[in-house]
Amino acid sequence: MSFTGTDNYIASQELQLAVNAAICLQRPLLIKGEPGTGKTLLAEEVAKSLDTELFAWHIKSTTKAQQGLYEYDAVSRLRDSQLGDAKVQDISNYIMKGKLWQAFEAPKKPVLLIDEIDKADIEFPNDLLLELDRMEFHVYETRQTIKARQRPVVIITSNNEKELPDAFLRRCFFHYIRFPEHEEMRRIVEVHFPKLKQELLNQALESFFNLRNMPGLKKKPSTSELIDWLKLLVAEDIPPEALRNKDAKQSIPPLYGALLKNEQDIHLFEKLAFMAKR
């Protein structure tokens, strides 16, 4: 079982080594990196590469660790008992399986994605330590212990919104996805746009990296935003000359709304363009 990237996902040598190391060590792979660098997509492509099922648990600020195991719907059981429904006699009818339970029951070694773990409460990672270590948990309502048939490949993503506990980090294999360099980005783009004209690609990449390197940007455009921008350039049939124009009045890239996502960055870009004109 080895990951080498896929036709739709260009994985660096370091990322491939990280995925395979985590599989070998049977530890969760903790992935960090800028938003839009393909952290969530990685889990999907690892599942495709290994020809196995993906169980994706997308974390919100209100998510509790217990929800990944199971939830007991006491309200529905009370309502059914008031209506005289016979199924209330079996409490298992009101146990809703979480993503960890579903992954533990998979007949083939699956991929379990815990996406954006840093969105949850600070205690959330610690509440999963035992379950991720032992790959089992107890269902108190039915008095049964759920054990993983096979240990899933666990991929955990974080946008670094908050620090994760040391006890949790100690149990993970860590990898930071560095932002792609020019040539690697070219390969990524060519996966999405295999027939893109090279002149347009060259100018688009030059404009994109110039924009990213501009000092003072609050949010630098990411890989996913570059893909969206190129999709628009192709759809609108924007010529390479429009990206190469040095006129200060037209120095902001066309369709820049796909790249710049807040008014501060737009104002900064306009200000620098005005200063360059003077």
Beta strands, then each sheet from edge to edge (+ up, - down):
strand 1: 29-33
strand 2: 54-58
strand 3: 70-72
strand 4: 95-97
strand 5: 111-115
strand 6: 136-139
strand 7: 144-147
strand 8: 153-158
strand 9: 173-177
sheet 1: 2+ 5+ 8+ 1+ 9+
sheet 2: 3+ 4-
sheet 3: 6+ 7-
end
